[in-house]
Amino acid sequence: MQTGHADAASRSDETMSGAYLHPLARVHVVPSSISVVEGATCLEHLNRIVSVETQELPVLGRADGLICNANGRILDNATICNLGEQAIILGNEGTGDSTREILASGIPWDENLVVKDADAAISHIILLGKAPLRCLAGLGINPTDVGTERWTEYGNSLISTHRQCEDAIQILIPSGHCEAFISALVNNGAKRSSLHDWVRDRILSGLLSHHELNSQNLPFELGLEEFVALDKGCYPGQEIHARMESRGALARGLVRLRSNGQIPQGKSKIEAIGSITVTSTCQDDIGYVALALIPHAAADVATLVFEDGTVASVESV
């Protein structure tokens, strides 16, 4: 058992150093929902719904927020690109219809806004690795133009650095041009990835998906404080978020787990710890990795022992 713990500690060091990352980048086509709001007041409208300020967003500006319910729980991710009198909202896989319903139902009678489904029209690529900007530089893109605060136009694509991980570059591109763009990235050193590659890299990089960003969870539990702006105008869930922020007490927190054995997904009872929820799990090259929500009081524990005897080390995300 001690050898297993040592192995897990070694793998934790590899995660901290980014040793698992491709030397340049892997190309991940990430299933996502994409909506477009059109109209002169689109940013003002989004400001009433999303958890961060959008009203003063400049053209090609980027905002990263959440769409929450009245109980403060997450309904969808909301990564926004302002295109003038049009805004793109990048959300989680499978949430498009429900998010567009929220966007449309909140339109005041005196505002001329249209909500459109762009799930099939626009593809979402994540370029993740130790040097993703080198792949973009080979296409003639200036790496200094790519950041977290704005989107950079390149032909018919939009490019920005992922808010949760500086090693990840997000690209929005018309779906009909996606394959040609991927081929160009591969010609400049990137590597095509599988779904398994994406799940593993996502967990190791701490990139959250619909497995975490859903109505079971609150933003603060996931470490998403910067995705919530308590000093802006009212939005659904703001009262709950403000109360949590003022009290400074969380019931749960997100961690990464590592084990030599398979980590069971879903809810589990851990002796002397209580209930935990493993949201995502995947096999890596030498074991298994997972993301899990555990009681905040257990945040400093080194290992968890599951009911089937699986031992997992705990590390911060």
LODO-940160 format. One line per 8 residues: number of its first residue (from 1); their letters; for each residue x, y, z of N, C-alpha, C, CB. Coordinates in steps of 0.1 Angstrom, whole numbers, plus 2048, in hexadecimal, padded with zeros to 3 digits. Glycine has a CB too. Layout:
NUM> a> X,Y,Z,X,Y,Z,X,Y,Z,X,Y,Z | ... $
This chain:
1> mqtghada> 808,7F4,800,800,800,800,809,80D,800,7F7,800,80C | 814,80C,807,81D,818,808,822,81B,7FA,828,816,812 | 826,810,7F3,82B,812,7E5,821,818,7DC,82F,804,7DF | 814,815,7DE,809,81B,7D6,808,82A,7D9,7FC,814,7D9 | 809,82E,7E6,809,83C,7E9,815,843,7E3,809,83D,7F8 | 821,83D,7E3,82C,843,7DD,82A,846,7CE,839,83B,7E0 | 825,83B,7C8,822,83C,7B9,819,848,7B7,81D,82F,7B4 | 80E,849,7BF,804,854,7BD,80B,861,7BF,7F9,852,7C6 $
9> asrsdetm> 814,862,7C9,81A,86F,7CC,823,873,7C0,823,86E,7D8 | 82A,869,7BA,832,86C,7AE,82A,871,7A3,83A,85F,7AA | 81E,86B,7A1,815,86F,796,810,87D,799,80A,865,794 | 80E,880,7A5,809,88D,7A9,813,898,7A5,806,88E,7B8 | 820,895,7A7,82B,89E,7A3,82B,8A0,794,838,898,7A8 | 828,895,78D,828,896,77E,81C,89F,77A,826,888,778 | 811,89F,781,806,8A8,77D,80A,8B6,780,7FA,8A4,785 | 810,8B9,78B,814,8C7,78F,81E,8CC,784,81A,8C7,79D $
17> sgaylhpl> 826,8C4,77F,831,8C8,776,82B,8C8,767,83D,8BF,776 | 81F,8C3,765,81A,8C2,758,820,8B7,74F,81B,8CF,751 | 826,8AD,756,82E,8A3,74E,824,89B,745,835,89A,758 | 817,89A,749,80E,892,741,80A,899,734,801,890,749 | 80D,8A6,732,809,8AE,727,811,8AA,71A,80A,8BC,729 | 80B,8AB,70F,812,8A9,702,81D,8B4,701,809,8A9,6F6 | 829,8B1,6FB,833,8BB,6FA,82F,8C8,6F3,83F,8B5,6F2 | 826,8C7,6E9,820,8D3,6E3,811,8D3,6E7,821,8D2,6D4 $
25> arvhvvps> 809,8CB,6E1,7FB,8CC,6E5,7F3,8C0,6DE,7F4,8D9,6E1 | 7E9,8BC,6E5,7DF,8B3,6E0,7D3,8BB,6DB,7DB,8A8,6EA | 7CC,8B7,6D0,7C1,8BE,6CB,7B4,8B6,6D0,7C1,8BF,6BB | 7AC,8BC,6D8,7A0,8B6,6DD,794,8BD,6D7,7A0,8B7,6ED | 78B,8B6,6D0,77F,8BC,6CC,775,8B9,6D7,77A,8B6,6BE | 770,8C3,6DE,769,8C1,6EA,75A,8C3,6E8,76E,8CB,6F5 | 752,8B9,6EA,743,8BB,6E9,73E,8C6,6F2,73C,8AE,6EC | 737,8D0,6ED,733,8DB,6F4,726,8E0,6EF,73E,8E7,6F4 $
33> sisvvega> 71F,8E8,6F6,713,8EF,6F1,717,8FE,6EE,707,8EF,6FC | 712,903,6E3,716,910,6DF,709,918,6DA,720,910,6D3 | 707,923,6E1,6FB,92B,6DE,6FF,939,6D9,6F1,92C,6EA | 6F7,940,6D2,6FA,94D,6CD,6EE,956,6D1,6FD,94E,6BE | 6F1,961,6D7,6E6,96B,6DA,6E9,977,6D1,6E6,96F,6E9 | 6DF,97B,6C9,6E1,986,6C0,6D7,992,6C4,6DE,982,6B1 | 6DD,99E,6C3,6D5,9AA,6C5,6DD,9B5,6CC,6C9,9A7,6CE | 6D9,9C1,6CB,6E1,9CC,6D1,6E3,9CB,6E0,6DA,9D9,6CD $
41> tclehlnr> 6DA,9C5,6E7,6DB,9C4,6F6,6DF,9B6,6FA,6CD,9C8,6FC | 6E6,9AF,6F2,6E9,9A1,6F6,6F2,9A0,702,6F0,99A,6EA | 6FB,9A9,704,704,9A9,710,6FC,9AD,71C,710,9B2,70E | 6F4,9B6,71B,6EB,9BA,726,6E2,9AF,72A,6E3,9C7,723 | 6DD,9A8,721,6D5,99C,724,6DD,991,72B,6CE,996,717 | 6E8,98E,726,6F1,984,72C,6F5,988,73A,6FD,981,724 | 6F6,995,73D,6FA,99A,74A,6F0,997,754,6FD,9A9,749 | 6E3,995,750,6D9,992,75A,6D8,983,75D,6CB,996,754 $
49> ivsvetqe> 6E0,97B,755,6DF,96C,756,6EB,966,75B,6DB,966,749 | 6F7,96B,756,704,964,759,70A,96A,766,70D,967,74D | 712,962,76C,717,966,77A,723,970,77A,71C,959,781 | 727,975,76E,732,97F,76D,72D,98A,765,73F,979,767 | 734,995,766,731,9A1,75E,733,9A0,74F,739,9AD,764 | 729,9A3,747,72B,9A2,739,728,9AF,732,722,997,733 | 721,9B8,738,71C,9C4,732,727,9CD,72B,714,9CC,73C | 732,9CD,731,73D,9D6,72C,748,9CE,724,744,9DD,738 $
57> lpvlgrad> 744,9C2,720,74E,9BA,719,751,9C0,70B,748,9AB,717 | 75E,9C2,708,761,9C8,6FB,75F,9BE,6F0,76F,9CD,6FB | 75F,9C2,6E4,75E,9B9,6D8,76A,9B0,6D8,75E,9C1,6CB | 767,9A3,6D7,771,998,6D8,775,996,6E6,77D,99A,6CF | 76F,99C,6F0,772,99A,6FE,76C,98C,702,76C,9A5,707 | 773,987,70D,76F,97A,712,76A,97B,720,77A,970,711 | 75F,974,724,75B,974,732,758,965,735,74E,97C,734 | 75C,961,741,75A,953,745,751,953,752,767,94C,748 $
65> glicnang> 745,94E,750,73C,94E,75B,734,941,75B,732,95A,75B | 729,941,763,720,936,765,712,93A,763,723,92F,772 | 709,931,760,6FB,933,760,6F6,92A,76C,6F3,92F,753 | 6F0,930,776,6EC,929,782,6DD,92A,784,6F3,92E,78E | 6D8,921,78D,6CA,922,790,6C8,92A,79D,6C4,914,792 | 6BC,92C,7A1,6B9,935,7AD,6C0,930,7BA,6AA,936,7AF | 6C3,923,7BA,6CA,91D,7C6,6D9,91E,7C5,6C6,90E,7C7 | 6DE,925,7BA,6EC,927,7B9,6F4,91C,7B2,6F2,92A,7C6 $
73> rildnati> 6EC,911,7AF,6F3,905,7A9,6F5,907,79A,6EB,8F9,7AB | 6FF,901,794,703,903,786,6FA,8FC,77C,712,8FF,784 | 6F5,904,773,6EE,8FE,768,6F6,8FC,75B,6E1,907,764 | 700,906,759,708,905,74D,714,90E,74F,700,909,741 | 71F,90A,748,72A,913,746,726,91E,73C,737,90C,742 | 72C,92A,73D,729,934,734,736,93C,730,71E,93E,739 | 73D,937,726,749,93E,721,744,947,715,754,934,71C | 746,954,716,740,95D,70D,74A,964,704,737,967,714 $
81> cnlgeqai> 746,966,6F7,74E,96E,6EE,744,978,6E8,754,965,6E2 | 748,985,6EA,740,990,6E5,744,994,6D6,742,99D,6EE | 73B,993,6CD,73D,996,6BF,736,9A3,6BB,739,98A,6B6 | 734,9AC,6C4,72C,9B8,6C1,71E,9B6,6C5,72D,9BC,6B2 | 715,9B6,6BC,706,9B4,6BF,703,9A5,6BE,6FE,9BC,6B5 | 70D,99D,6C2,70B,98F,6C2,715,989,6CC,70E,989,6B3 | 711,97F,6D3,719,979,6DD,718,96A,6DC,716,97D,6EC | 724,963,6DD,725,954,6DD,726,950,6EB,731,94F,6D4 $
89> ilgnegtg> 71E,946,6EF,71E,940,6FC,722,931,6FB,711,942,704 | 72E,92E,700,733,921,700,730,91A,70D,743,920,6FD | 728,90F,70C,724,908,718,728,8F9,718,715,909,719 | 722,8F2,722,725,8E4,723,71F,8DB,719,721,8DF,731 | 724,8CF,717,71E,8C5,70F,710,8C2,714,727,8B8,70E | 706,8C2,70B,6F9,8BE,70E,6F0,8C8,715,6F9,8B2,717 | 6F5,8D4,717,6ED,8DE,71E,6E7,8E9,714,6F5,8E5,728 | 6E9,8E8,707,6E5,8F2,6FE,6D7,8F6,6FE,6E9,8EE,6F1 $
97> dstreila> 6CE,8EC,6FE,6C0,8EF,6FD,6BB,8F6,70A,6B8,8E2,6FB | 6BF,8F1,715,6BA,8F7,722,6C0,905,724,6BE,8EE,72E | 6CC,907,720,6D2,914,721,6CC,91E,718,6E1,913,71E | 6C9,91A,70B,6C2,923,702,6B4,926,707,6C2,91D,6F4 | 6AE,91D,70D,6A0,91F,713,6A1,92A,71E,69A,912,719 | 6AC,929,726,6AE,934,731,6B1,941,72A,6BA,930,73A | 6B9,941,720,6BD,94E,719,6B1,954,712,6C8,94B,70F | 6A8,94C,70C,69D,951,705,691,955,70E,697,946,6FB $
105> sgipwden> 68F,94E,719,684,951,722,687,95E,72A,682,945,72C | 693,962,72B,696,96E,733,697,97B,72A,6A3,96C,739 | 693,97A,71D,694,986,715,688,98F,718,694,982,706 | 68A,99C,71C,67F,9A5,71E,677,9A8,712,684,9B2,724 | 66B,9AB,713,662,9AD,708,667,9B9,6FF,654,9B0,70C | 66E,9C2,704,672,9CE,6FC,680,9CD,6F7,671,9DA,705 | 686,9C1,6F8,694,9BF,6F2,693,9B6,6E6,69D,9BA,6FD | 699,9B9,6DB,699,9B1,6CF,6A5,9A8,6CF,698,9BA,6C2 $
113> lvvkdada> 6A4,99D,6D5,6AF,993,6D5,6AB,986,6D0,6B3,991,6E4 | 6B4,97F,6CA,6B2,971,6C4,6BC,968,6CA,6B2,972,6B5 | 6B8,95C,6CE,6C1,952,6D4,6C2,947,6C9,6BC,94C,6E1 | 6CE,943,6C5,6D0,939,6BB,6D8,92D,6C0,6D7,93F,6AF | 6D4,922,6BA,6DB,915,6BD,6E7,914,6B3,6D2,909,6BB | 6F3,913,6B9,6FF,912,6B0,707,905,6B4,708,91E,6B2 | 700,8FC,6BA,707,8EF,6BF,70E,8E8,6B3,6FD,8E6,6C5 | 707,8E7,6A8,70C,8E0,69C,715,8E9,694,701,8DA,694 $
121> aishiill> 713,8F6,694,719,8FF,68B,727,903,68F,711,90C,68A | 72A,903,69C,737,907,6A2,73D,8FB,6AA,736,914,6AA | 74A,8F9,6A7,751,8EE,6AF,75B,8F5,6B9,759,8E5,6A5 | 75D,8ED,6C4,766,8F2,6CF,772,8E9,6CF,75E,8F2,6DC | 77D,8EF,6CD,78A,8E7,6CE,792,8EC,6DA,792,8E9,6C1 | 798,8E3,6E1,7A2,8E7,6EC,7AF,8E1,6E8,79D,8E2,6FA | 7B9,8EA,6E7,7C7,8E7,6E4,7CE,8E7,6F2,7CD,8F1,6DA | 7D2,8DB,6F6,7D7,8D9,704,7E5,8D3,704,7CE,8D1,70D $
129> gkaplrcl> 7EF,8D9,70A,7FC,8D3,70A,806,8DD,710,801,8D0,6FC | 813,8DA,70F,81D,8E2,716,820,8EE,70D,82A,8DA,717 | 81D,8EE,700,820,8FA,6F8,816,8FB,6ED,82F,8F8,6F2 | 809,8FD,6F0,7FF,8FE,6E6,801,90A,6DD,7F1,8FE,6EC | 807,915,6E2,808,921,6DB,812,91F,6CF,80D,92D,6E3 | 81B,916,6D0,825,913,6C5,81E,90D,6B9,830,909,6CA | 813,906,6BC,80B,900,6B1,804,90C,6AA,801,8F6,6B6 | 7FF,915,6B2,7F8,921,6AC,801,92A,6A4,7F0,928,6B7 $
137> aglginpt> 80D,92B,6AA,817,934,6A3,81B,92F,696,824,935,6AC | 81A,922,694,81D,91C,687,812,920,67D,81E,90D,688 | 807,924,681,7FC,928,678,7FD,937,676,7EE,924,67E | 806,93E,67C,807,94C,67A,800,954,684,802,950,66D | 7FC,94E,68F,7F5,955,69A,800,95A,6A4,7EB,94C,6A1 | 7FF,966,6A8,808,96C,6B2,804,967,6C0,809,97B,6B1 | 80D,95F,6C7,809,95A,6D4,806,965,6DE,815,952,6D9 | 80C,971,6DD,809,97B,6E6,7FA,981,6E5,813,986,6E5 $
145> dvgterwt> 7F4,97D,6D9,7E6,982,6D7,7DC,979,6DE,7E3,982,6C8 | 7E0,96D,6E3,7D7,964,6E9,7D8,964,6F8,7DB,955,6E4 | 7CC,967,6FE,7CB,968,70D,7BE,964,712,7CF,976,711 | 7BC,967,71F,7AF,963,725,7A4,96D,725,7B1,95F,734 | 7A8,97A,722,79F,985,722,798,988,715,7A6,991,727 | 79D,982,70A,797,985,6FD,798,979,6F4,79D,992,6F7 | 791,97A,6E9,791,970,6DF,799,976,6D3,783,96B,6DA | 7A2,96E,6CD,7A9,973,6C1,7A3,96D,6B5,7B8,96F,6C3 $
153> eygnslis> 7A1,975,6AB,79C,970,69E,7A7,96B,695,794,97B,697 | 7A5,95F,690,7AE,959,686,7A6,953,67B,7B8,94F,68D | 7A5,95A,670,79C,955,665,78E,955,66B,7A0,947,660 | 787,94A,66A,779,949,66F,779,942,67D,771,941,666 | 784,942,684,785,93B,691,787,946,69C,790,931,692 | 784,943,6A9,786,94B,6B4,78F,943,6BE,779,94F,6BB | 799,949,6C3,7A3,942,6CB,7A5,94A,6D9,7B1,941,6C4 | 7A6,942,6E4,7A8,948,6F1,7AE,93E,6FA,79B,94E,6F7 $
161> thrqceda> 7B5,943,705,7BB,93A,70F,7B0,936,719,7C6,941,716 | 7AF,929,71D,7A5,924,726,7A7,92B,734,7A6,915,727 | 79C,92F,73A,79D,936,747,7A2,92C,752,78F,93B,74A | 79F,91F,751,7A3,916,75B,7B0,910,75A,799,90B,75C | 7B7,912,74E,7C4,90B,74C,7CC,913,741,7C2,8FC,748 | 7D7,918,745,7DF,920,73B,7E5,917,731,7EA,928,742 | 7E6,90A,732,7EB,901,728,7E1,8FD,71E,7F0,8F4,72F | 7D4,902,71F,7CA,8FF,716,7C5,90B,70E,7BE,8F9,71E $
169> iqilipsg> 7C4,909,701,7BF,914,6F8,7B2,90F,6F2,7CA,916,6EC | 7A8,918,6F3,79B,915,6EE,799,91B,6E0,78F,91A,6F7 | 793,914,6D7,791,918,6C9,782,916,6C6,79A,911,6BF | 77B,920,6C1,76E,91F,6BC,76F,921,6AC,764,929,6C2 | 769,917,6A5,76B,917,697,75E,911,690,778,910,692 | 75A,917,684,74F,910,67D,752,902,67B,74C,917,670 | 748,8F9,67E,74A,8EB,67E,74F,8E6,670,73D,8E4,681 | 74B,8EC,665,74F,8E8,658,75E,8EB,655,747,8F0,64E $
177> hceafisa> 764,8F3,65E,772,8F6,65C,77B,8EF,667,775,905,65C | 774,8E7,670,77B,8E2,67B,786,8D8,677,771,8DB,684 | 783,8CF,66E,78D,8C5,66B,799,8CB,664,787,8BA,661 | 797,8D5,65B,7A3,8DB,655,7AC,8E2,65F,79E,8E5,64A | 7A5,8E8,669,7AD,8EF,673,7B5,8E6,67C,7A4,8F8,67C | 7AF,8DA,67F,7B6,8D0,687,7C2,8CB,67F,7AC,8C4,68A | 7C0,8C8,672,7CB,8C4,66A,7D6,8CE,669,7C6,8C1,65B | 7D3,8DB,669,7DE,8E5,669,7E5,8E5,677,7D7,8F3,667 $
185> lvnngakr> 7DE,8E3,682,7E4,8E2,68F,7EE,8D6,690,7DA,8E1,69A | 7E9,8CA,68A,7F1,8BE,68A,7FE,8C0,682,7E9,8B2,685 | 7FC,8C7,677,808,8CA,66E,812,8D3,675,804,8D1,661 | 80E,8DA,680,816,8E2,688,81A,8DC,696,810,8F0,68A | 819,8CF,697,81E,8C8,6A2,814,8C3,6AC,827,8D1,6A9 | 807,8C7,6AB,7FD,8C2,6B4,7FA,8B3,6B1,7F0,8CB,6B4 | 7F3,8AD,6BA,7F0,89F,6B9,7E1,89D,6BB,7F7,896,6C3 | 7DA,895,6B2,7CC,892,6B3,7CA,88A,6C0,7C7,88B,6A7 $
193> sslhdwvr> 7BF,88C,6C6,7BC,884,6D3,7B0,87C,6D2,7BB,88E,6DE | 7AF,873,6DB,7A3,86A,6DC,79A,870,6E8,7A6,85B,6DF | 78E,86B,6E9,786,86F,6F4,78C,86B,702,778,868,6F3 | 793,860,702,79A,85C,70E,7A5,866,712,7A0,84E,70D | 7AC,86B,708,7B7,875,70A,7B1,881,710,7BE,878,6FD | 7A5,885,70B,79F,892,710,79A,890,71E,792,895,707 | 794,885,722,78F,883,730,79B,883,739,787,876,731 | 7A6,87C,736,7B2,87B,73E,7B8,889,73F,7BC,871,738 $
201> drilsgll> 7BB,890,734,7C1,89D,735,7B8,8A7,73C,7C4,8A2,726 | 7AB,8A6,73A,7A2,8AF,741,7A3,8AE,750,794,8AD,73C | 7A3,8A1,755,7A4,89F,763,7B1,8A4,769,7A2,890,766 | 7BC,8A0,762,7C9,8A4,767,7CC,8B3,766,7D4,89D,75F | 7C5,8BA,75D,7C7,8C8,75C,7BD,8D0,764,7C6,8CD,74D | 7B3,8C9,76A,7A9,8D0,772,79F,8D8,76A,7AF,8D9,77C | 79C,8D3,75D,792,8DA,755,785,8D3,758,796,8D8,746 | 77B,8DB,75B,76E,8D6,760,765,8D5,754,768,8DF,76A $
209> shhelnsq> 75C,8CB,754,752,8C8,74A,744,8C7,750,755,8BC,741 | 73A,8C2,748,72D,8C1,74D,72C,8B7,759,723,8BC,742 | 736,8AF,75A,737,8A5,765,738,8AD,773,743,89B,764 | 73E,8B8,772,740,8C1,77E,737,8CD,77E,74E,8C5,780 | 736,8D3,772,72E,8DF,771,71F,8DC,76E,733,8E8,765 | 718,8D8,779,70A,8D4,778,703,8D8,785,709,8C5,775 | 6F6,8D5,784,6ED,8DA,78F,6EF,8D3,79C,6DF,8D8,78B | 6F8,8C9,79D,6FB,8C3,7AA,705,8CC,7B2,701,8B5,7A8 $
217> nlpfelgl> 70B,8D5,7AB,717,8DC,7B1,716,8EB,7B1,724,8D8,7AA | 71D,8F1,7BB,71E,900,7BC,72B,904,7B7,71B,904,7CB | 72C,911,7B2,739,915,7AD,744,915,7B7,737,924,7A8 | 742,919,7C3,74D,91A,7CD,752,90C,7D1,748,920,7DA | 74A,901,7D0,74E,8F4,7D2,759,8EF,7C8,743,8EA,7D2 | 757,8F5,7BC,760,8F1,7B1,76C,8FB,7AF,759,8F1,7A4 | 76E,904,7B9,779,90E,7B8,777,918,7AD,785,906,7B6 | 76A,91B,7AA,767,925,79F,763,932,7A4,75C,91F,796 $
225> eefvaldk> 76A,937,7AE,767,944,7B3,768,94F,7A9,770,947,7BF | 772,94E,7A0,774,959,796,769,958,78B,781,958,790 | 761,94E,78B,756,94D,781,749,954,787,753,93F,77D | 74A,959,793,73F,960,799,742,96E,79D,73A,957,7A6 | 73A,978,799,73D,986,79D,732,98B,7A6,73E,98F,790 | 734,98B,7B3,72A,98F,7BC,727,99E,7BC,72E,98B,7CA | 730,9A6,7B6,72E,9B4,7B6,727,9B9,7A9,73C,9BB,7B7 | 722,9B0,7A1,71B,9B5,795,70C,9B5,798,71E,9AC,789 $
233> gcypgqei> 704,9B8,78E,6F5,9B8,78F,6F0,9AA,792,6EE,9BD,783 | 6E4,9A9,796,6DE,99C,79A,6DE,992,78F,6CF,99F,79F | 6E0,985,792,6DF,97A,789,6D9,96E,791,6ED,977,782 | 6D4,964,78B,6CE,959,792,6D9,952,79B,6C8,94F,789 | 6D6,950,7A8,6E0,94A,7B1,6E9,953,7B8,6E8,940,7A9 | 6E9,960,7B5,6F2,969,7BB,6F1,96A,7CA,6F0,977,7B5 | 6E4,96A,7CF,6E2,96B,7DE,6E8,95F,7E5,6D3,96B,7E1 | 6E7,953,7DF,6ED,947,7E5,6FC,949,7E5,6E8,93A,7DE $
241> harmesrg> 702,94D,7DA,710,94E,7D8,716,958,7E2,714,952,7CA | 70F,964,7E4,713,96E,7ED,713,969,7FC,70A,97A,7EC | 709,961,7FF,708,95B,80C,714,952,80F,6FA,954,80E | 717,949,805,722,940,806,72F,947,808,722,936,7FB | 731,952,800,73D,959,800,73F,960,80E,73E,963,7F5 | 734,965,813,735,96C,820,738,963,82C,729,974,823 | 732,957,82B,734,94D,836,742,946,835,729,943,836 | 747,945,828,754,93F,826,755,930,82A,75E,946,82E $
249> alarglvr> 74A,929,82A,74A,91B,82E,744,913,823,741,919,83B | 74B,909,81F,747,900,814,745,8F2,819,751,900,808 | 73A,8EB,814,738,8DD,818,741,8D4,811,72A,8D9,816 | 745,8D7,804,74D,8CE,7FC,757,8D6,7F4,744,8C6,7F3 | 761,8CE,7EF,76B,8D4,7E7,770,8CA,7DC,777,8D9,7EF | 775,8CF,7D1,779,8C7,7C6,788,8C3,7C8,777,8CE,7B8 | 78B,8B6,7C6,799,8B1,7C7,79B,8A7,7BB,79B,8AA,7D4 | 7A8,8A4,7B9,7AB,89A,7AF,7AF,88D,7B7,7B7,89F,7A6 $
257> lrsngqip> 7AB,882,7B2,7AF,875,7B8,7B8,86D,7AF,7A2,86D,7BC | 7C1,865,7B5,7CA,85C,7AD,7CA,84F,7B4,7D8,862,7AC | 7CA,844,7AC,7CA,837,7B1,7D0,82D,7A8,7BC,832,7B5 | 7D6,822,7AD,7DA,817,7A4,7CF,80F,7A0,7E5,80F,7AC | 7C3,810,7A7,7B7,808,7A3,7AC,811,79E,7B2,800,7AF | 7A2,80C,798,798,813,792,790,81B,79C,78E,80A,78A | 78D,828,79A,786,830,7A4,777,830,7A0,78C,83F,7A4 | 76F,82C,7A9,760,82B,7A5,75A,839,7A4,759,823,7B0 $
265> qgkskiea> 753,83B,798,74C,848,796,73F,848,79D,74A,84A,787 | 73B,854,7A1,72E,856,7A8,731,858,7B7,725,84A,7A6 | 726,856,7BF,727,858,7CD,72C,84C,7D4,719,85C,7D3 | 734,84F,7DF,73A,844,7E7,73A,849,7F5,748,840,7E2 | 739,83F,7FE,73B,842,80D,749,83E,811,730,83A,815 | 750,847,817,75E,845,81B,75F,845,82A,768,84F,815 | 764,83B,830,765,83A,83F,76C,846,844,76B,82D,843 | 767,84C,84F,76D,857,856,76D,864,84D,77B,854,85A $
273> igsitvts> 768,864,841,767,86F,839,759,874,836,76F,86C,82B | 751,86A,832,743,86D,82E,741,86A,81F,740,87B,832 | 737,871,81A,733,86F,80C,73C,878,802,725,873,80A | 741,871,7F8,748,879,7ED,742,876,7E0,758,875,7ED | 744,87E,7D6,73F,87C,7C9,74A,87D,7BF,734,886,7C5 | 74D,872,7B8,757,872,7AD,750,876,7A0,75E,863,7AC | 754,881,79B,74C,887,78F,752,881,782,74D,896,790 | 75F,87F,781,765,87A,775,771,871,779,76B,887,76D $
281> tcqddigy> 773,867,771,77E,85D,774,783,858,766,779,852,77D | 790,854,766,796,850,75A,7A3,848,75D,799,85B,750 | 7A6,83F,755,7B3,838,756,7BE,840,74F,7B2,829,750 | 7C9,842,756,7D5,848,74F,7DF,83D,74D,7DB,854,758 | 7EB,841,74A,7F5,838,745,7F9,82E,750,802,83F,741 | 7F9,832,75D,7FD,829,768,7F3,828,773,80A,82E,76D | 7E7,82B,771,7DD,82A,77B,7D0,831,778,7E2,830,788 | 7C9,836,781,7BD,83D,77F,7BD,84B,785,7B1,835,785 $
289> valaliph> 7B6,854,77F,7B5,862,784,7A6,865,784,7BD,86C,77C | 7A2,86F,78D,794,872,78E,793,880,794,78C,868,797 | 787,887,792,783,893,799,778,88F,7A3,77F,89E,790 | 778,895,7AF,76E,891,7B9,76B,89D,7C2,773,885,7C1 | 75F,89D,7C7,75B,8A7,7D1,75B,89F,7DE,74D,8AD,7CE | 763,8A4,7E8,764,89E,7F5,760,8A8,800,772,898,7F8 | 75C,8A4,80C,759,8AD,816,764,8B7,819,755,8A6,823 | 761,8C3,81B,76B,8CE,81D,774,8CB,829,765,8DB,81E $
297> aaadvatl> 76D,8C4,833,775,8C1,83F,780,8B7,83D,76B,8BC,84A | 77F,8AF,832,788,8A5,82E,792,8AA,824,781,898,829 | 793,8B7,821,79B,8BC,817,7AA,8B9,819,79A,8CB,816 | 7AF,8B7,825,7BD,8B4,828,7C1,8A6,829,7C1,8BB,834 | 7B7,89D,826,7BA,88E,827,7C4,88B,81B,7AE,886,827 | 7CC,881,81E,7D6,87D,813,7D0,872,80A,7E3,878,81A | 7C8,869,810,7C3,85E,808,7B4,85B,80C,7CB,851,80B | 7AD,855,803,7A0,850,805,79F,841,802,795,858,7FC $
305> vfedgtva> 798,83A,80A,796,82B,808,788,829,805,79B,823,814 | 785,824,7F8,777,821,7F4,772,814,7FA,776,821,7E5 | 765,812,7F9,75F,806,7FF,764,7FA,7F9,750,807,7FD | 769,7FA,7EC,76E,7EE,7E6,77D,7EC,7E8,76C,7EF,7D7 | 783,7F5,7F1,791,7F3,7F4,79A,7FC,7EC,795,7E5,7F3 | 795,802,7E2,79E,80B,7D9,7A3,817,7E2,796,810,7CD | 7B0,819,7E1,7B6,824,7E8,7BA,82E,7DE,7C3,81F,7F0 | 7B6,83B,7E1,7B9,846,7D8,7C0,851,7E0,7AC,84B,7D1 $
313> svesv> 7CB,857,7DA,7D1,862,7E0,7C9,86F,7DC,7E0,864,7DC | 7CA,879,7E4,7C2,886,7E2,7CC,891,7DF,7B9,889,7EE | 7C9,899,7D5,7D1,8A4,7D2,7C8,8B0,7CE,7DB,8A1,7C7 | 7CD,8BC,7CF,7C5,8C8,7CB,7C4,8C9,7BC,7CB,8D5,7D1 | 7BA,8D0,7B7,7B8,8D1,7A9,7BE,8DF,7A5,7A8,8D1,7A5 $
